[in-house]
Amino acid sequence: MAETIVSPGVLAIENDQSFVIQQPVQAGAAIIGPTIKGKIGIPTLCTTYSDYVNKFGTTFLSGSQTYTYFTSISAYNYFNNGGNSLLVTRVVSGSTTTDWTPATSSRIPSSVAATSASVTLNLTNIASEASTVGSSSFEVNGITFYFTGSAVANTSNVVYLNTASFAASTVLSYVATSSVTFNFSSSVAPYSASLPFISSSYSSPNIVFTYIGSNGLTGNSNYIVSGSTTTYFSGGTNTEAFVLETLAEGNIMNSAGPTGSNGTLLSGSSENYRWQIIGPNINDGTFTLVIRQGNDSIVQPSILETWGPLSLDPYSSNYVEKVIGNQYEQIASDNGEYFVQTVGDYPNQSAYVRVKQVNLNTPGYFDNVGNPKPEYTGSIPTSSLGVFGDGKGTNIPSGVAGAYYENITDTNIQGLTANNYTESISLLANKDAYKYNFITTPGLIADGAFYPSHVPVITQLISMVTNRADTMTIVDLVGYNKPINTVLTNAVTYDNSYTATYWPWVKTIDPNTASQRWTPASALIPGVYAKSDSISYPWFAPAGINRGIMTNVLSAERFLTQGNRDSLYQSNVNPIATFPNAGVVVFGQKTLQKKRSALDRVNVRRLLIELKNYISQVADTYVFEQNNAATRSEFSSIITAYLSTVQQNQGLTSYQVVMDETNNTPTVIDNNQLVGQIYLQPTRTAEFIILDFNILPTGAVFPT
């Protein structure tokens, strides 16, 4: 309750100055790398490993082998060791605008009657015109028709139909004075038909193809090969109410295809989805949308999300676009800087899909009496079950087992090249949009002799974190099975306090396949940092028996001797040592800074990052405030209180904050500046413990 004074007397005022300024919301770590699915190039926050799996997937098949990307192994170990937020950026090969697309829903039907249409095509000369048939679309009466098959003439009497839309058992019919059926043959792989023309005893033979209109109209079209040039489209009883699109991109999102027993999808997997409309209600104009996992069945449905009751009325609060969301994100650049551009009006609430378009809006569904308007009742989607298809894009090299784990090459980094990382690194340079304490790119190797294309990208990464000055990176200097001299040689080429490196590689358990995999240190060090932070603070060294044990690691690539560890540490490479009773342990905490100072240690660099992030966030609240003694005193007191807490928690030996008239002179104030000087003495770690064992003769007195 606020105290007030009305009549003469004494008023004792209570001032609560114990308010704690909340630290900025940020990711503890960031990682750039390939994933199974997910948004491409869009930094996405994950808060648990389950959240990561939902957004980015787990395993994939290449040939007959199951693999997991380093990205997933790193995310698992990070969260398993106490990490609570991870900023994941998916990188892919190829063009993100032409080679990669989301998957869209199959036709979501309504009860609105379809319209038939006709179009005239010149098919007299099948040899020259057939390819045009397969690649064209036609708009008739506002309806666009797309052809699912492409007819390509081989000889004067053979027509090939090349399309994955037709299975080998599909029947193609010739219709004339009587009907003759021909089965597909496998003369042209993978899906082809070798069909001799009908004998001359039949007049005007027609070839029957399936077509799909963009408005949901489906049916058959008769391509008249000779005698006439008119093709008539008809069929279908329903039109499409709305279209869904997966948030993730790539052909792994496609669940369309043949079905098995109990309604299983042969193309369904734990990574893709199917949709279902249930409970349509004409009286109130609503329905329920269910998003199901692609590998479920009718007997055992696996429901990911349920949305409803939904409406197609844009004026309603439960309008399908408002509830589920219709936004998508794309990478844009301006003046050499990259940023994320959001397109669409409604934020995505679904974790899996967005509404791409609504074809049958029902604005003002009810009349003035409260009854449904007859012209809109047919627009409500009917009870139905469907799939997703037409997603494009894959990183998986065909039959290249060496592209994964310890066998990455200069030109094949788990299906990628080094240049695929550059745009994401540039995007994450934006410190106002993305905050994270450290960043890794497991799979990139800073070794110019064996991985020359990787080095410029590693250099870009190091420059990026240095320019930000509020984060650091962990890099790998060599690939698997390289000699220690190569490690030492490569370490000499780097001098940076925002970068740390660890060696050797380690063997860990793949959480998704239970296989043993050799992994670069940068994939697992985030887990070490997370474990250290969970039991102490960022300014404690993430190393040693207490905070540096690498859980989930079976062995190191090399059993380092004391001499190995000495050579590595002198070159600012943090050894990963093996001790009989402790296992595999990080036994160093140097940055790659060559000059000896407090900043050649990881714990001090992380202390400075923590302090700068917090104090900068506080400073943001004072921009445009009055530059006077009261403002400076208030600002200084907040910083002092925070530094006092850090000191109590063993991060600082001492500190001093100067923010008064001595450094805020009239000239400084007239230039609209507020100056604060913060002096810090970081707490040093005991890395070298010297014990003198003195042997005394019998009867000697121990010194006190």
KOLKOL-395741 format. One record per residue (C-alpha): x, y, z. Coordinates in steps of 0.2 Angstrom, whole numbers, padded with zeros to 4 digits, always signed. Layout:
<nodes>
XYZ;...
</nodes>
This chain:
<nodes>
+0000+0000+0000;+0006+0018-0004;+0009+0029+0011;+0001+0047+0010;+0000+0061+0022;-0016+0072+0023;-0015+0080+0041;+0000+0087+0050;+0011+0072+0056;+0026+0061+0052;+0026+0050+0037;+0039+0035+0037;+0041+0030+0019;+0047+0013+0014;+0058+0012-0001;+0060-0005-0009;+0077-0005-0017;+0079-0024-0018;+0072-0026-0036;+0082-0037-0046;+0084-0033-0064;+0080-0048-0075;+0094-0054-0086;+0091-0054-0105;+0083-0069-0112;+0096-0077-0123;+0102-0094-0128;+0116-0102-0118;+0124-0109-0134;+0122-0108-0153;+0126-0122-0166;+0126-0121-0185;+0125-0137-0194;+0115-0149-0205;+0099-0157-0197;+0086-0169-0204;+0072-0156-0205;+0067-0139-0199;+0068-0121-0205;+0082-0118-0216;+0094-0104-0211;+0082-0097-0197;+0090-0097-0180;+0078-0107-0169;+0078-0108-0150;+0076-0125-0143;+0074-0127-0124;+0075-0146-0122;+0081-0161-0132;+0063-0166-0136;+0060-0149-0142;+0075-0150-0153;+0069-0167-0160;+0052-0160-0164;+0059-0146-0174;+0075-0154-0182;+0073-0173-0182;+0085-0186-0177;+0091-0200-0189;+0092-0202-0208;+0096-0216-0221;+0110-0215-0233;+0110-0231-0243;+0106-0244-0230;+0115-0235-0216;+0107-0225-0202;+0116-0209-0198;+0115-0195-0185;+0122-0178-0189;+0135-0170-0177;+0122-0157-0174;+0110-0169-0165;+0124-0178-0155;+0129-0161-0149;+0112-0155-0145;+0109-0171-0135;+0124-0170-0125;+0122-0151-0122;+0104-0154-0114;+0109-0170-0106;+0122-0160-0096;+0111-0146-0090;+0110-0134-0105;+0093-0125-0105;+0093-0116-0122;+0101-0119-0138;+0100-0108-0154;+0100-0120-0169;+0103-0114-0187;+0100-0127-0200;+0111-0126-0216;+0108-0136-0232;+0116-0138-0249;+0110-0131-0265;+0099-0116-0267;+0087-0112-0253;+0075-0103-0265;+0074-0116-0279;+0080-0133-0272;+0071-0133-0256;+0052-0131-0252;+0040-0136-0238;+0028-0150-0241;+0009-0145-0244;-0006-0154-0239;-0016-0165-0250;-0033-0158-0255;-0044-0154-0239;-0061-0156-0247;-0077-0146-0244;-0095-0149-0251;-0094-0135-0264;-0098-0142-0281;-0083-0142-0293;-0084-0134-0310;-0079-0143-0326;-0070-0135-0340;-0062-0138-0357;-0047-0133-0365;-0040-0135-0383;-0023-0142-0385;-0013-0146-0401;-0009-0164-0399;-0009-0169-0418;+0009-0171-0418;+0013-0181-0402;+0031-0182-0405;+0033-0163-0404;+0019-0158-0393;+0019-0172-0380;+0033-0164-0370;+0023-0148-0369;+0009-0157-0362;+0019-0163-0347;+0027-0147-0343;+0012-0135-0345;-0002-0129-0334;-0018-0121-0341;-0031-0109-0334;-0049-0111-0339;-0063-0102-0331;-0052-0097-0317;-0046-0115-0314;-0028-0119-0316;-0025-0137-0322;-0008-0146-0319;-0003-0162-0327;+0004-0176-0316;+0012-0185-0331;+0023-0181-0345;+0021-0190-0362;+0037-0191-0372;+0037-0198-0389;+0051-0211-0392;+0047-0217-0409;+0032-0215-0421;+0022-0229-0412;+0029-0229-0393;+0024-0216-0380;+0034-0215-0364;+0025-0208-0348;+0039-0202-0336;+0033-0198-0319;+0034-0204-0301;+0015-0201-0299;+0012-0218-0308;+0017-0234-0300;+0022-0249-0310;+0005-0257-0308;-0005-0242-0314;-0017-0246-0329;-0017-0235-0344;-0032-0237-0355;-0035-0233-0374;-0053-0229-0377;-0061-0229-0394;-0075-0241-0402;-0071-0252-0388;-0059-0251-0372;-0042-0260-0372;-0031-0260-0357;-0012-0260-0357;-0001-0262-0341;+0014-0253-0338;+0031-0260-0342;+0048-0256-0335;+0056-0251-0352;+0062-0234-0345;+0066-0233-0326;+0059-0229-0314;+0041-0226-0319;+0038-0229-0338;+0025-0236-0350;+0030-0243-0367;+0013-0243-0376;+0011-0247-0395;-0002-0237-0403;-0019-0245-0405;-0022-0253-0422;-0030-0243-0436;-0046-0253-0433;-0050-0241-0418;-0053-0223-0422;-0047-0208-0413;-0039-0217-0398;-0038-0207-0382;-0024-0208-0369;-0031-0206-0351;-0021-0196-0338;-0024-0190-0321;-0024-0172-0317;-0026-0161-0302;-0033-0143-0302;-0026-0130-0290;-0044-0128-0283;-0045-0146-0278;-0054-0152-0294;-0048-0170-0298;-0053-0182-0312;-0047-0188-0329;-0042-0179-0345;-0043-0187-0362;-0028-0183-0373;-0034-0186-0391;-0019-0191-0401;-0026-0190-0418;-0041-0183-0427;-0046-0170-0415;-0037-0157-0404;-0050-0154-0390;-0047-0160-0373;-0061-0160-0360;-0058-0160-0341;-0072-0166-0329;-0074-0175-0313;-0072-0171-0295;-0086-0167-0282;-0077-0157-0270;-0066-0141-0269;-0052-0137-0257;-0056-0127-0242;-0039-0122-0237;-0020-0127-0239;-0008-0132-0225;+0011-0131-0227;+0025-0138-0216;+0036-0127-0207;+0051-0138-0210;+0058-0140-0228;+0064-0154-0238;+0058-0170-0246;+0058-0179-0229;+0042-0170-0225;+0033-0179-0239;+0021-0192-0233;+0011-0194-0249;+0011-0211-0257;+0003-0228-0256;-0005-0235-0240;-0002-0251-0231;-0013-0260-0218;-0023-0250-0206;-0020-0235-0216;-0001-0234-0213;+0008-0223-0225;+0023-0231-0234;+0031-0214-0235;+0026-0209-0217;+0040-0207-0204;+0042-0200-0187;+0049-0184-0196;+0034-0180-0207;+0015-0178-0204;-0003-0182-0210;-0018-0171-0207;-0036-0175-0202;-0052-0165-0202;-0065-0171-0188;-0081-0165-0181;-0087-0153-0195;-0102-0143-0189;-0112-0134-0202;-0123-0126-0188;-0109-0116-0181;-0097-0116-0195;-0083-0125-0186;-0072-0140-0188;-0057-0148-0179;-0040-0150-0187;-0028-0164-0181;-0010-0165-0185;-0004-0183-0184;+0013-0191-0185;+0017-0198-0202;+0021-0216-0196;+0005-0219-0186;-0010-0229-0192;-0029-0229-0190;-0028-0242-0176;-0015-0232-0167;-0016-0214-0171;-0001-0203-0165;-0008-0186-0162;+0004-0171-0162;-0008-0157-0161;-0027-0154-0160;-0034-0137-0166;-0052-0133-0164;-0066-0128-0165;-0059-0118-0180;-0068-0107-0192;-0066-0101-0210;-0074-0084-0205;-0060-0071-0206;-0070-0060-0193;-0070-0074-0181;-0058-0076-0166;-0056-0094-0171;-0052-0091-0189;-0040-0105-0195;-0026-0093-0200;-0027-0083-0183;-0026-0099-0173;-0014-0109-0182;-0004-0095-0190;+0001-0091-0208;+0019-0083-0206;+0035-0089-0214;+0052-0083-0213;+0065-0079-0226;+0083-0073-0226;+0086-0056-0233;+0101-0045-0235;+0103-0026-0236;+0120-0017-0238;+0129-0033-0235;+0120-0037-0219;+0108-0052-0217;+0092-0052-0207;+0076-0063-0206;+0061-0056-0214;+0044-0062-0208;+0030-0064-0221;+0012-0066-0216;-0001-0058-0204;-0003-0071-0190;+0011-0078-0179;+0013-0097-0180;+0005-0106-0165;+0007-0123-0172;+0025-0131-0170;+0023-0141-0187;+0012-0132-0200;+0006-0115-0205;-0010-0111-0216;-0003-0107-0233;-0020-0101-0240;-0038-0101-0237;-0048-0104-0253;-0066-0104-0246;-0068-0090-0233;-0085-0088-0225;-0085-0070-0219;-0100-0066-0208;-0105-0085-0208;-0122-0081-0199;-0136-0070-0205;-0144-0057-0194;-0156-0070-0186;-0141-0081-0182;-0143-0094-0195;-0129-0100-0206;-0129-0092-0223;-0133-0105-0236;-0119-0099-0248;-0106-0103-0235;-0112-0120-0227;-0104-0130-0241;-0087-0122-0238;-0084-0131-0221;-0072-0145-0224;-0079-0162-0223;-0072-0176-0212;-0056-0182-0221;-0039-0188-0219;-0024-0183-0229;-0005-0181-0231;+0008-0169-0236;+0018-0169-0252;+0029-0159-0265;+0042-0155-0253;+0059-0153-0261;+0077-0154-0255;+0090-0166-0248;+0107-0165-0240;+0110-0184-0241;+0124-0189-0254;+0120-0204-0264;+0130-0219-0258;+0144-0209-0250;+0146-0216-0233;+0162-0207-0230;+0153-0191-0229;+0149-0194-0210;+0157-0194-0193;+0176-0196-0194;+0176-0197-0213;+0172-0180-0217;+0182-0172-0232;+0186-0155-0238;+0172-0155-0250;+0159-0166-0241;+0154-0161-0223;+0140-0172-0219;+0133-0168-0236;+0138-0150-0236;+0152-0139-0241;+0160-0126-0231;+0152-0112-0241;+0135-0118-0235;+0139-0110-0218;+0144-0093-0223;+0126-0085-0223;+0121-0092-0206;+0137-0085-0198;+0134-0068-0206;+0116-0069-0199;+0121-0073-0182;+0133-0058-0182;+0118-0048-0177;+0120-0046-0158;+0104-0036-0156;+0093-0050-0163;+0103-0066-0157;+0112-0068-0140;+0121-0083-0135;+0137-0087-0124;+0146-0097-0137;+0144-0105-0154;+0150-0121-0163;+0151-0128-0180;+0155-0146-0178;+0162-0153-0194;+0171-0138-0200;+0190-0141-0197;+0203-0127-0196;+0217-0136-0206;+0223-0128-0222;+0233-0143-0227;+0218-0156-0227;+0203-0145-0227;+0208-0129-0237;+0190-0124-0240;+0185-0124-0222;+0198-0112-0216;+0190-0096-0224;+0174-0100-0215;+0182-0104-0198;+0191-0087-0200;+0174-0079-0204;+0167-0087-0188;+0182-0081-0177;+0180-0063-0184;+0162-0063-0181;+0163-0067-0163;+0177-0055-0160;+0167-0041-0168;+0152-0045-0157;+0164-0046-0142;+0150-0054-0132;+0152-0072-0136;+0166-0085-0141;+0168-0100-0152;+0175-0117-0150;+0184-0124-0166;+0193-0140-0171;+0210-0139-0178;+0212-0156-0186;+0201-0170-0192;+0201-0188-0185;+0217-0198-0184;+0229-0183-0186;+0246-0182-0177;+0249-0171-0163;+0262-0161-0173;+0248-0156-0185;+0238-0150-0170;+0252-0139-0164;+0256-0132-0181;+0238-0127-0184;+0237-0119-0167;+0251-0107-0171;+0241-0099-0184;+0227-0092-0173;+0228-0079-0159;+0212-0074-0152;+0204-0073-0134;+0187-0076-0141;+0191-0094-0147;+0196-0110-0139;+0201-0127-0145;+0202-0145-0138;+0210-0161-0144;+0209-0175-0147;+0193-0182-0155;+0182-0193-0144;+0171-0208-0145;+0153-0206-0139;+0136-0215-0140;+0124-0209-0153;+0109-0207-0143;+0097-0211-0158;+0105-0227-0164;+0116-0233-0149;+0131-0234-0161;+0148-0228-0156;+0154-0213-0166;+0170-0203-0167;+0166-0185-0164;+0176-0169-0165;+0178-0161-0148;+0168-0145-0153;+0152-0156-0153;+0154-0161-0135;+0162-0146-0127;+0145-0137-0126;+0140-0151-0114;+0155-0148-0103;+0151-0130-0102;+0133-0133-0098;+0138-0146-0084;+0150-0133-0077;+0137-0119-0077;+0124-0130-0069;+0135-0134-0054;+0144-0117-0053;+0145-0101-0063;+0152-0096-0080;+0168-0089-0072;+0173-0106-0065;+0185-0116-0076;+0175-0129-0087;+0189-0141-0084;+0196-0154-0072;+0189-0168-0062;+0176-0158-0054;+0168-0149-0069;+0177-0156-0084;+0172-0174-0085;+0165-0178-0102;+0149-0189-0098;+0143-0200-0112;+0161-0201-0119;+0168-0219-0120;+0186-0215-0125;+0198-0202-0132;+0206-0204-0149;+0223-0203-0140;+0228-0208-0122;+0238-0192-0119;+0255-0193-0109;+0260-0179-0098;+0272-0173-0112;+0258-0173-0124;+0248-0162-0112;+0262-0150-0109;+0265-0148-0128;+0247-0145-0131;+0245-0132-0117;+0260-0122-0122;+0252-0120-0139;+0235-0115-0131;+0227-0131-0136;+0216-0139-0121;+0220-0157-0119;+0207-0170-0117;+0215-0182-0105;+0211-0199-0099;+0213-0204-0081;+0210-0222-0074;+0198-0217-0060;+0189-0202-0068;+0188-0206-0087;+0189-0194-0101;+0192-0176-0094;+0195-0159-0101;+0211-0154-0093;+0214-0136-0100;+0205-0120-0101;+0216-0108-0112;+0209-0097-0126;+0219-0096-0142;+0226-0079-0136;+0245-0080-0137;+0249-0065-0126;+0249-0069-0108;+0235-0060-0099;+0219-0064-0089;+0210-0066-0106;+0221-0081-0111;+0209-0091-0100;+0192-0097-0104;+0184-0094-0087;+0190-0075-0088;+0184-0073-0106;+0167-0081-0101;+0167-0070-0085;+0169-0054-0096;+0155-0061-0108;+0143-0063-0094;+0147-0046-0086;+0146-0037-0103;+0129-0045-0108;+0121-0041-0091;+0128-0023-0090;+0124-0019-0108;+0106-0025-0105;+0105-0013-0090;+0113+0001-0100;+0099-0001-0114;+0086+0005-0101;+0096+0022-0098;+0098+0027-0116;+0088+0044-0118;+0087+0046-0100;+0092+0063-0092;+0111+0063-0090;+0112+0070-0072;+0119+0064-0056;+0103+0055-0051;+0103+0044-0066;+0122+0041-0065;+0120+0036-0047;+0106+0024-0050;+0114+0016-0065;+0130+0014-0055;+0121+0007-0040;+0114-0007-0051;+0131-0012-0058;+0139-0011-0041;+0126-0023-0034;+0128-0035-0048;+0147-0035-0047;+0146-0038-0028;+0136-0053-0031;+0149-0060-0044;+0162-0056-0031;+0153-0066-0018;+0152-0080-0030;+0170-0080-0033;+0171-0072-0050;+0180-0057-0045;+0194-0053-0032;+0189-0034-0032;+0181-0021-0043;+0177-0003-0044;+0164+0007-0054;+0167+0025-0058;+0152+0035-0065;+0152+0052-0058;+0158+0070-0062;+0176+0065-0064;+0173+0055-0080;+0156+0064-0085;+0163+0082-0087;+0152+0096-0095;+0160+0092-0112;+0156+0074-0111;+0138+0078-0106;+0136+0091-0119;+0141+0078-0132;+0126+0068-0125;+0137+0054-0118;+0136+0045-0101;+0153+0037-0097;+0156+0023-0085;+0172+0015-0081;+0172-0003-0073;+0188-0010-0066;+0189-0028-0063;+0201-0041-0055;+0196-0058-0061;+0198-0073-0049;+0212-0083-0056;+0211-0102-0056;+0224-0114-0048;+0230-0124-0063;+0248-0128-0057;+0248-0135-0040;+0266-0138-0032;+0268-0149-0018;+0284-0151-0008;+0286-0167+0000;+0300-0166+0013;+0307-0181+0021;+0313-0178+0039;+0323-0189+0051;+0315-0198+0065;+0312-0187+0080;+0312-0171+0070;+0298-0158+0074;+0286-0153+0060;+0286-0135+0057;+0271-0125+0063;
</nodes>
